[in-house]
Amino acid sequence: MERYKVTEDADMLAPDWLAIRINYKTVKFVYGILDGYSFLKGVRIDVQMAKIGDTICFDGNGLSVERR
């Protein structure tokens, strides 16, 4: 089982098994804008939202989110 802890720079440092699944429908990076500064709020996987500090798990069949 592969695990990845979501950090503030997850959009740049995502592991290969997560990066190849980003299709803006199932896996999507969610950004917020505060005073003109764009920041990563989390990663949306289907209907689940992995916020900063949560763990994304990949077991070979699908992705899941573990809370802090």
Summary of the structure (lengths in Angstrom):
residues: 68
radius of gyration: 11.6
end to end distance: 17.7
largest distance: 40.0
contacts: 161
relative contact order: 0.27
helix: 12%
strand: 50%
